[in-house]
Amino acid sequence: MATAETNIQLRLKNEDKERIKRGADLSGVKTSQFMLRAALKEAEHVEASQVNFALTRDQFNAFMAALDSPPTPNKALNKLLNTAAPWD
């Protein structure tokens, strides 16, 4: 297992700490591992909710038409296209 590089401090109620510890014990892992797994699972869920979306057939067709249409020129688009990417 990789060595941890940093830490996070967390303030919580005693009853919440005990509940987390019980969950970790029942899972057979250390409390920190239990908390990390739970936090990463929640982060993945939140991230996925921001990139995945569902559309009706009509919405999908409108979305695809918008993607297939050339953009209307404007100052913001011109600036974006003429600005170097941060990784360049």
Backbone as CSV, one residue per row, in Angstrom:
resi,resn,N_x,N_y,N_z,CA_x,CA_y,CA_z,C_x,C_y,C_z
1,MET,0.838,-1.170,0.000,0.000,0.000,0.000,0.887,1.238,0.000
2,ALA,0.479,2.266,-0.723,1.252,3.505,-0.801,1.206,4.247,0.534
3,THR,2.273,4.977,0.806,2.344,5.768,2.024,1.569,7.065,1.828
4,ALA,0.787,7.436,2.835,0.019,8.676,2.772,0.961,9.866,2.717
5,GLU,0.551,10.904,2.006,1.394,12.079,1.825,0.907,13.289,2.606
6,THR,-0.340,13.284,3.027,-0.895,14.439,3.716,-2.010,13.982,4.644
7,ASN,-2.542,14.912,5.429,-3.623,14.536,6.330,-4.718,15.592,6.300
8,ILE,-5.871,15.231,6.806,-7.020,16.124,6.940,-7.495,16.011,8.379
9,GLN,-7.726,17.150,9.011,-8.278,17.138,10.365,-9.780,17.332,10.262
10,LEU,-10.497,16.681,11.167,-11.948,16.691,11.123,-12.494,16.872,12.528
11,ARG,-13.403,17.812,12.691,-14.064,18.008,13.982,-15.442,17.365,13.870
12,LEU,-15.791,16.538,14.857,-17.075,15.870,14.831,-17.564,15.579,16.239
13,LYS,-18.836,15.252,16.333,-19.427,14.918,17.628,-18.930,13.545,18.059
14,ASN,-18.882,13.323,19.376,-18.429,12.034,19.903,-19.257,10.878,19.360
15,GLU,-20.580,11.074,19.287,-21.432,9.981,18.800,-21.161,9.660,17.325
16,ASP,-20.800,10.681,16.538,-20.453,10.425,15.144,-19.135,9.665,15.055
17,LYS,-18.180,10.049,15.893,-16.888,9.356,15.917,-17.078,7.886,16.289
18,GLU,-17.897,7.636,17.293,-18.145,6.251,17.713,-18.841,5.454,16.624
19,ARG,-19.771,6.077,15.936,-20.479,5.373,14.855,-19.517,5.023,13.733
20,ILE,-18.636,5.964,13.374,-17.641,5.693,12.337,-16.711,4.567,12.777
21,LYS,-16.283,4.601,14.038,-15.410,3.545,14.553,-16.092,2.190,14.504
22,ARG,-17.392,2.138,14.873,-18.133,0.868,14.802,-18.184,0.359,13.358
23,GLY,-18.447,1.270,12.434,-18.481,0.875,11.020,-17.146,0.336,10.555
24,ALA,-16.075,0.999,10.972,-14.734,0.539,10.604,-14.455,-0.830,11.210
25,ASP,-14.799,-0.988,12.486,-14.568,-2.275,13.156,-15.339,-3.392,12.465
26,LEU,-16.590,-3.124,12.135,-17.405,-4.133,11.461,-16.879,-4.460,10.070
27,SER,-16.212,-3.483,9.449,-15.634,-3.694,8.120,-14.244,-4.320,8.185
28,GLY,-13.668,-4.349,9.384,-12.349,-4.953,9.549,-11.209,-4.075,9.060
29,VAL,-11.423,-2.760,9.077,-10.372,-1.842,8.638,-10.162,-0.777,9.703
30,LYS,-9.047,-0.068,9.586,-8.778,1.029,10.505,-9.764,2.163,10.226
31,THR,-10.004,2.969,11.252,-10.949,4.077,11.122,-10.554,5.010,9.991
32,SER,-9.279,5.329,9.869,-8.837,6.243,8.810,-9.102,5.658,7.424
33,GLN,-8.875,4.347,7.270,-9.153,3.699,5.984,-10.649,3.726,5.679
34,PHE,-11.451,3.474,6.708,-12.902,3.483,6.548,-13.376,4.869,6.104
35,MET,-12.867,5.904,6.764,-13.265,7.272,6.429,-12.793,7.661,5.037
36,LEU,-11.578,7.267,4.679,-11.059,7.591,3.353,-11.898,6.926,2.266
37,ARG,-12.217,5.655,2.446,-13.050,4.948,1.456,-14.406,5.625,1.293
38,ALA,-15.021,5.989,2.424,-16.335,6.634,2.376,-16.252,7.991,1.685
39,ALA,-15.218,8.757,1.994,-15.056,10.087,1.395,-14.794,9.978,-0.105
40,LEU,-13.960,9.046,-0.505,-13.674,8.870,-1.927,-14.901,8.398,-2.692
41,LYS,-15.677,7.516,-2.084,-16.911,7.042,-2.724,-17.879,8.206,-2.929
42,GLU,-18.021,9.062,-1.922,-18.908,10.220,-2.029,-18.383,11.213,-3.064
43,ALA,-17.076,11.440,-3.091,-16.485,12.350,-4.076,-16.739,11.835,-5.492
44,GLU,-16.586,10.538,-5.686,-16.846,9.937,-7.000,-18.306,10.136,-7.399
45,HIS,-19.206,9.933,-6.447,-20.630,10.111,-6.709,-20.933,11.555,-7.111
46,VAL,-20.388,12.508,-6.378,-20.631,13.929,-6.670,-20.052,14.296,-8.027
47,GLU,-18.831,13.845,-8.306,-18.224,14.138,-9.602,-19.048,13.546,-10.737
48,ALA,-19.499,12.323,-10.579,-20.296,11.669,-11.622,-21.600,12.411,-11.862
49,SER,-22.175,12.963,-10.793,-23.442,13.681,-10.958,-23.253,14.974,-11.745
50,GLN,-22.009,15.433,-11.854,-21.736,16.664,-12.587,-21.386,16.418,-14.050
51,VAL,-21.072,15.194,-14.419,-20.681,14.914,-15.797,-21.671,14.022,-16.533
52,ASN,-22.494,13.296,-15.820,-23.492,12.433,-16.449,-24.862,13.080,-16.350
53,PHE,-25.578,13.091,-17.441,-26.916,13.649,-17.419,-27.787,12.897,-18.414
54,ALA,-29.077,12.931,-18.184,-30.027,12.222,-19.045,-30.894,13.230,-19.780
55,LEU,-31.185,12.932,-21.032,-32.011,13.802,-21.856,-33.137,13.009,-22.492
56,THR,-34.233,13.696,-22.721,-35.297,13.076,-23.504,-34.826,13.023,-24.959
57,ARG,-35.546,12.341,-25.798,-35.173,12.247,-27.219,-35.123,13.653,-27.854
58,ASP,-36.125,14.479,-27.564,-36.150,15.838,-28.126,-34.991,16.673,-27.603
59,GLN,-34.705,16.563,-26.312,-33.582,17.299,-25.735,-32.260,16.832,-26.343
60,PHE,-32.140,15.522,-26.533,-30.925,14.974,-27.131,-30.735,15.505,-28.545
61,ASN,-31.807,15.508,-29.323,-31.719,16.001,-30.701,-31.326,17.477,-30.728
62,ALA,-31.898,18.276,-29.830,-31.546,19.699,-29.759,-30.093,19.866,-29.326
63,PHE,-29.661,19.057,-28.372,-28.273,19.113,-27.893,-27.311,18.781,-29.023
64,MET,-27.603,17.714,-29.764,-26.735,17.311,-30.871,-26.714,18.369,-31.970
65,ALA,-27.859,18.982,-32.242,-27.912,20.040,-33.250,-27.044,21.216,-32.819
66,ALA,-27.084,21.560,-31.529,-26.260,22.653,-31.029,-24.776,22.316,-31.148
67,LEU,-24.418,21.075,-30.871,-23.016,20.666,-31.005,-22.552,20.688,-32.460
68,ASP,-23.454,20.345,-33.368,-23.105,20.296,-34.790,-23.088,21.667,-35.447
69,SER,-23.696,22.645,-34.832,-23.759,23.998,-35.402,-22.483,24.768,-35.081
70,PRO,-22.024,25.581,-36.023,-20.842,26.394,-35.715,-21.187,27.435,-34.647
71,PRO,-20.230,27.763,-33.791,-20.509,28.754,-32.752,-20.657,30.150,-33.344
72,THR,-21.443,30.975,-32.681,-21.574,32.367,-33.079,-20.348,33.114,-32.561
73,PRO,-19.625,33.784,-33.454,-18.434,34.510,-32.995,-18.795,35.569,-31.945
74,ASN,-17.946,35.668,-30.908,-18.128,36.687,-29.880,-16.780,36.933,-29.202
75,LYS,-16.705,37.990,-28.413,-15.435,38.376,-27.780,-14.881,37.281,-26.872
76,ALA,-15.763,36.674,-26.068,-15.302,35.644,-25.127,-14.726,34.444,-25.871
77,LEU,-15.400,34.017,-26.951,-14.914,32.879,-27.727,-13.585,33.231,-28.389
78,ASN,-13.492,34.428,-28.933,-12.250,34.872,-29.568,-11.097,34.871,-28.559
79,LYS,-11.362,35.376,-27.354,-10.328,35.396,-26.310,-9.909,33.974,-25.942
80,LEU,-10.899,33.091,-25.769,-10.600,31.703,-25.423,-9.730,31.036,-26.476
81,LEU,-10.083,31.230,-27.730,-9.352,30.570,-28.811,-7.955,31.159,-29.042
82,ASN,-7.723,32.335,-28.521,-6.425,32.994,-28.682,-5.594,33.011,-27.406
83,THR,-6.023,32.282,-26.402,-5.284,32.187,-25.141,-4.621,30.819,-25.064
84,ALA,-3.350,30.820,-24.710,-2.622,29.551,-24.593,-3.195,28.733,-23.445
85,ALA,-3.235,27.443,-23.625,-3.701,26.546,-22.569,-2.705,26.579,-21.414
86,PRO,-3.189,26.446,-20.170,-2.274,26.509,-19.022,-1.197,25.434,-19.025
87,TRP,-1.441,24.327,-19.695,-0.463,23.238,-19.705,0.549,23.386,-20.858
88,ASP,0.360,24.394,-21.725,1.316,24.617,-22.819,2.503,25.422,-22.345
